[in-house]
């Protein structure tokens, strides 16, 4: 089967950083689906792994953890899907990624694809939707349908996770939603997604919050540059507030949180699959709910740009754009 992979970690400018290759077709295990990949999207985790994870000598590392496709075959213990079903999912970091014609994935982390979306538009959703949902409802412990009198600051609201989180918070809670962006185009994108207010994260965040008349917030979702913003976030948070993050700060001085009794929460959507937790199937249920919310018009896909067919050249372009920090919405590729 066709696939895109790398053999050595390289800068994206190097043609060998991602290569078109041929691999044997994978075989589904007992709880696995064998999926014919129709579309993928690209995430920052792809670029981080490409830069930092060196494959074993002679081994090909296949990236890609957002897939929309069709179930081709199922393992003997599968109960949630059957061949021919359209599905979408974010996969498992401990297994090969989905930048291939065929992909094997545990059914418990797969959802039925939204009926109203194309494969390309569906592929933009799984990883960011799971991350945003778990961050809001499980880590920050916001209750769906509630949040009156509470406020959520989303730092980096125009990115993939922020684009879904903004919608979830606005549509499924009563919180005041403040998104941050640094350019006019991304600020407009965040407003269109439903943020009540948009501030500029290239300026001091506490000052920006005072400018819009909200000097304190009860919850913060820090999606980027947490180490740069931490002091400002601590200043902006109300005593006993909650701070959640998804990025990987080189250092984080958590002692700053003590005086206000702030709680710190880390969201990593691969925890369930990586550790085979007892509640892995929650990601199946979550994705099914997201598909329903898409189909009834409550949420919209965060599809940003279509980069053409799935091949090494187009994936290198996608990685380069993500590494530039200027992507808006999700980058999608479709077909081989």
C-alpha positions in Angstrom: 0.0 0.0 0.0 1.0 3.6 -0.5 2.2 5.6 2.6 4.1 8.7 3.6 6.8 8.2 6.2 10.3 9.1 7.3 13.4 7.1 8.2 15.4 9.9 9.9 14.3 13.1 11.7 15.0 15.9 9.4 14.0 19.6 9.0 10.9 20.0 6.8 13.0 21.7 4.1 14.8 18.4 3.5 13.0 16.2 0.9 13.8 13.1 3.0 11.8 14.6 6.0 8.7 12.9 4.5 8.9 10.4 1.7 6.4 8.4 -0.5 6.9 4.7 0.2 5.2 1.3 -0.2 4.4 -0.8 2.9 2.7 -4.1 3.5 -1.1 -4.0 4.2 -1.8 -4.0 8.0 -4.0 -6.7 9.6 -6.7 -5.9 12.1 -6.4 -7.3 15.6 -9.3 -8.6 17.7 -10.8 -5.1 18.6 -9.5 -3.3 15.5 -11.0 -1.8 12.4 -9.1 -1.9 9.1 -9.9 1.4 7.5 -9.6 2.6 3.9 -8.2 6.1 4.5 -10.1 8.7 2.4 -8.8 12.0 4.0 -6.4 13.1 6.8 -5.6 16.3 8.5 -2.3 17.5 9.9 -1.6 18.5 13.5 1.3 20.1 15.5 1.9 16.6 17.0 2.9 15.4 13.6 5.6 18.0 13.3 6.8 17.5 16.8 7.2 13.7 16.3 8.9 14.2 12.9 11.4 16.6 14.4 12.1 14.7 17.7 11.4 11.0 17.3 14.1 8.9 15.6 12.8 5.6 14.1 14.7 2.4 14.6 17.4 1.8 12.0 15.8 1.1 8.7 12.3 1.4 10.0 9.7 3.7 8.5 7.8 6.1 10.8 4.2 6.8 9.5 2.6 9.9 11.0 -1.0 11.1 10.8 -3.5 11.1 13.6 -6.7 12.5 12.1 -8.5 10.2 9.7 -11.8 9.9 7.9 -12.5 6.8 5.9 -14.5 3.6 5.4 -14.3 0.4 7.4 -12.9 -2.4 5.1 -12.7 -5.2 7.7 -13.2 -5.8 11.4 -11.5 -7.9 14.1 -13.3 -10.8 15.6 -14.3 -9.0 18.8 -15.5 -5.8 17.2 -19.1 -4.8 18.1 -19.4 -1.1 17.3 -18.8 -1.0 13.5 -19.2 -3.2 10.4 -17.5 -3.1 6.9 -18.8 -0.2 4.9 -19.3 2.2 7.8 -17.9 5.7 7.4 -15.8 6.6 10.4 -13.5 9.4 11.8 -10.9 9.2 14.6 -7.6 10.5 15.9 -5.8 7.2 16.4 -3.1 6.1 18.8 0.4 7.4 19.2 1.7 4.0 20.1 0.7 2.6 16.7 1.5 3.6 13.1 -0.3 6.8 11.9 -2.9 7.2 9.2 -0.9 8.7 6.4 -1.4 5.5 4.4 -4.0 3.9 2.2 -5.0 1.5 4.9 -4.9 2.0 8.7 -5.6 -0.2 11.7 -7.3 1.4 14.8 -9.0 0.2 18.0 -12.8 0.6 17.6 -13.1 2.1 21.1 -11.5 5.4 19.9 -13.4 5.7 16.6 -16.7 7.6 15.9 -19.3 7.4 13.2 -18.5 10.1 10.7 -20.9 13.1 10.6 -23.5 12.3 7.9 -23.5 16.0 6.7 -19.8 16.2 6.0 -17.4 15.1 3.3 -14.4 13.0 4.2 -12.2 16.1 3.9 -14.3 18.2 6.2 -14.7 15.3 8.7 -11.0 14.6 8.8 -10.4 18.1 10.3 -12.3 17.3 13.5 -11.3 14.2 15.6 -8.1 15.1 17.4 -9.0 18.7 18.1 -12.6 17.8 19.1 -11.5 15.1 21.5 -8.8 17.4 23.0 -11.2 20.4 23.4 -14.1 18.2 24.8 -11.8 16.5 27.4 -10.2 19.8 28.4 -13.5 21.6 28.9 -15.7 18.9 30.4 -13.2 16.5 32.1 -10.1 18.6 33.0 -11.7 22.0 33.8 -14.8 20.1 35.0 -17.3 22.5 33.5 -20.8 21.0 33.4 -22.6 21.0 30.1 -25.5 23.4 30.1 -24.1 25.3 33.1 -21.5 28.0 33.7 -23.6 31.1 34.4 -21.4 33.7 36.0 -18.2 31.9 34.9 -15.7 33.0 32.2 -13.3 31.1 30.0 -10.2 32.6 28.4 -8.9 30.6 25.5 -5.3 31.5 24.7 -4.7 30.6 21.0 -8.3 30.4 20.1 -7.8 30.4 16.3 -5.8 27.2 16.2 -7.3 23.7 15.7 -8.1 22.9 19.3 -9.1 26.5 20.1 -11.5 26.6 17.1 -13.5 23.6 18.5 -13.2 24.7 22.2 -14.6 28.1 21.4 -17.6 26.5 19.8 -18.2 24.0 22.6 -17.9 26.6 25.3 -20.3 29.0 23.5 -22.8 26.4 22.4 -22.9 24.0 25.3 -22.3 26.2 28.3 -23.4 29.5 29.7 -19.9 30.8 30.2 -18.6 34.1 28.9 -16.0 33.0 26.2 -13.0 35.2 25.6 -10.7 34.1 22.8 -7.2 35.3 22.1 -5.7 35.9 18.6 -2.9 38.2 17.3 -3.9 39.0 13.7 -7.1 40.7 12.3 -7.9 37.5 10.2 -7.6 35.1 13.1 -9.5 37.5 15.4 -12.4 37.6 13.0 -12.3 33.8 12.7 -12.6 33.5 16.5 -15.5 35.9 16.6 -17.3 33.9 13.9 -16.8 30.8 16.0 -18.8 32.4 18.8 -16.4 34.1 21.2 -18.1 36.9 23.1 -14.8 38.9 23.2 -11.5 38.6 21.4 -8.2 39.9 22.9 -4.7 40.2 21.5 -2.2 37.7 23.0 0.8 39.6 21.6 0.0 42.2 24.3 -0.1 41.7 28.1 -3.2 39.5 28.7 -4.2 41.0 32.0 -4.2 44.5 30.4 -6.2 43.2 27.5 -8.8 41.7 29.8 -9.2 45.0 31.7 -9.6 46.7 28.3 -12.7 44.6 27.6 -14.1 45.1 31.1 -13.3 41.5 32.4 -10.4 41.9 34.7 -10.8 38.4 36.1 -11.8 35.0 34.6 -12.7 31.8 36.4 -11.1 29.4 33.9 -8.2 29.5 31.4 -7.4 27.1 28.5 -3.8 27.9 27.6 -3.2 26.2 24.2 0.1 27.8 23.3 3.1 29.5 24.8 2.0 28.8 28.4 5.4 29.5 29.8 5.5 32.9 28.2 2.0 33.8 29.5 1.9 32.1 32.9 2.4 35.2 35.1 -0.3 37.0 33.2 -2.7 34.1 33.4 -2.2 33.8 37.2 -2.9 37.6 37.5 -6.0 37.2 35.3 -7.5 34.2 37.1 -9.9 34.7 39.9 -8.9 33.1 43.3 -9.6 29.3 43.2 -9.8 29.4 39.5 -8.7 26.6 37.1 -5.9 26.6 34.5 -5.7 23.9 31.8 -3.0 23.5 29.2 -2.1 21.3 26.3 1.3 22.5 25.2 4.8 21.5 26.4 6.5 24.3 28.3 10.2 23.9 28.8 9.7 25.1 32.4 6.6 26.0 34.4 6.8 27.6 37.8 3.7 26.3 39.4 4.5 28.0 42.7 2.9 31.1 41.2 -0.5 29.3 41.5 -0.3 28.8 45.2 -1.3 32.2 46.5 -4.6 32.1 44.7 -5.2 28.4 45.3 -5.4 27.9 41.5 -5.6 24.3 40.2 -3.6 23.1 37.2 -4.9 20.6 34.7 -3.0 19.0 31.7 -5.0 17.6 28.8 -3.4 14.9 26.5 -6.0 13.2 24.4 -3.7 10.1 23.8 -3.7 9.1 27.5 -6.6 6.8 27.2 -5.2 4.8 24.2 -1.6 5.0 25.4 -2.4 3.4 28.7 -5.4 1.3 27.5 -7.6 2.8 30.3 -10.8 1.2 31.4 -12.8 4.1 29.9 -11.2 4.1 26.4 -14.7 3.8 24.9 -15.5 7.3 26.1 -13.7 8.6 23.1 -16.0 6.6 20.8 -19.0 8.1 22.7 -17.5 11.6 22.6 -16.9 11.4 18.8 -20.5 10.1 18.2 -21.8 13.1 20.2 -19.6 15.5 18.1 -20.9 14.0 14.9 -24.5 14.5 16.1 -23.7 18.2 17.0 -22.2 18.7 13.6 -25.2 17.2 11.8 -27.7 19.2 13.8 -25.8 22.4 13.1 -24.6 23.2 16.6 -21.0 22.8 15.7 -19.2 23.4 12.4 -16.1 21.8 11.0 -12.8 23.7 11.5 -11.6 22.8 8.0 -9.2 25.5 6.9 -7.2 24.6 3.8 -7.2 21.7 1.4 -3.6 20.8 0.4 -4.5 18.3 -2.3 -3.8 14.6 -2.4 -2.0 12.7 0.3 1.7 12.6 -0.7 5.0 13.6 0.7 5.4 16.9 -1.1 2.0 18.1 0.0 2.5 16.9 3.6 5.9 18.7 3.8 4.0 21.9 2.7 1.5 21.3 5.5 4.2 20.7 8.1 6.0 23.9 7.0 2.8 26.0 7.4 2.1 24.5 10.9 5.7 25.2 12.0 5.3 28.8 10.8 2.5 29.3 13.4 0.3 30.9 10.7 -2.2 28.2 10.0 -5.9 29.1 10.4 -8.1 26.1 11.0 -7.1 22.6 9.9 -5.0 21.6 6.9 -6.6 18.6 5.1 -5.4 16.2 2.4 -7.5 13.8 0.5 -7.0 10.6 -1.5 -3.8 8.9 -2.8 
